[in-house]
């Protein structure tokens, strides 16, 4: 259950994640819960797409009676991962691909994150690759944002959100890619929160299978930016706790059933490093800055509970 995204709809929670598909090729397991504590398997979200051999990072948005599942698929027409969108009349699916390729001019796009602003405008944050060295920005994967003209069409004018810029964001040194060899850095997995009129884009950085993977953020006055980094460049709201939690990241946010708390949902490796599991912890603001009460590895109070 890597890259977990939780949708709240009509009093129920639906979690979608990256995992091996079902025996008949359907993709993205769906879990359902009424309380964020007790979860049941609710099937598989996506009908397989001809030619695709890998599927990553589903997120679901709801608009005007239709659920839209954003994801990336590899292998279609011989291409690397590219963003696509599928639709369904129910949150559990079965979602069917719309045929829309969201960023056709990019060779590699992943981790779509749909976001609706208070004025009703929808935006899509996603990750793409950059091969230039600009200032302290490094070669690798970064995040951009574009307006959605409708739920399956981007405006085609992506704006920069954040590119790799720090040592802890190293994905792989000496990586052969795009006909060259680079010290490749990665920022991915956008997730938006609005606080006191400011837009916080949380992201995951580093190597997803290693201890350096974690979560930080940038801030803007508008969804399209420009985004600024925190003054303290060491700020990370999630990072590895040796011996307990490894590589926490690729998060989403969701409110508690009573709307009194916010929870961050993310993945982290199990102790044997055999799989990435869905994890849930409390998310708060302290002195105007975001903070995760975690990562935790012991029992915590249930939402709306003190014990």
Phi, psi and omega in degrees: 000056178284163177052048188288135174236132180245125176255132173258126183211121176050048174080005178237154176249137179234121181253134179237145181206169175276128180195164173304144183286176179284173183295336179259014173093354178293153189238157174067097176298146178243129173247147182232142182209153174258348189222005183069006181245308183260121185239143175234150177287127183244023176103202182236140192280315197247131169294136182300147181256128181305130177094342182280138178239349173217144180228135183228150158052071178281142168222145186238135174239152180240129178209127173051046175084000181239139174262133181244121180256115178263136184199171172243147178228143179249146171104343182290121183064021180078011183271158172286191182299130177224147184282137180222172179218139178237160185231156178204158175269354179227154181291338180268354179087191019276128176280139177240134184300138183276348185088356182276127172259117194283325180226071189294341183272354178264140180285337185209119176220137182216173166058056177291137177227102177284139182220130176254124178282169184298334180276004178096345181291135177262145177230157174234119172267139178203168183253141175216172185263150178227132185248007181253154173260112182238111184061232178266007179282140189252162177293136178150204184264132178225183186245137173234169178223144178220154175285144170267120176288321165216184189287354179235010184222125176271155178292336180084023180228067184293139179249145181292137173252301180198139173243161178301141185208004186222155183301323185293348181269012179295128175267309178199129176283142177061042182277123175281120183197148179053035177078007178225186176232126187226150163281097192274128176246152187225133167231130187205182171065053181297145174209125187261141167226143176251130182216124180052042176077006180246149185257117180256116175261108176277144181217160174253140181228157177102203182259119188301337183260007185236174185291339184282353181291131180195186187236133171223198186202163169229165190226144178215169176266353182210151181303330180274000178090193007285148181262143179241150177278157173300151179302320178272103185289352177272000185298120170224133181271342174220133173204168184302139169246107187308132178084355183228306184226123181243131173063048179289137180175191186046077190256165166226173180233151177204149179275154176290164180303329179267005179063017182263347182224156172246139179240144175257132180248129185208173174250157173205156181286146169287168187301327181274000180059038179264338183199160173259127186254155173282131180234150181224128178221165179285145178235130184223170172246129178234119181053038177081002180245148181284146179212138173259130174278079186158192009289142180255159177221011177237165180303140181236160176300140177291157176308132180076011184234156175253007181214000000 
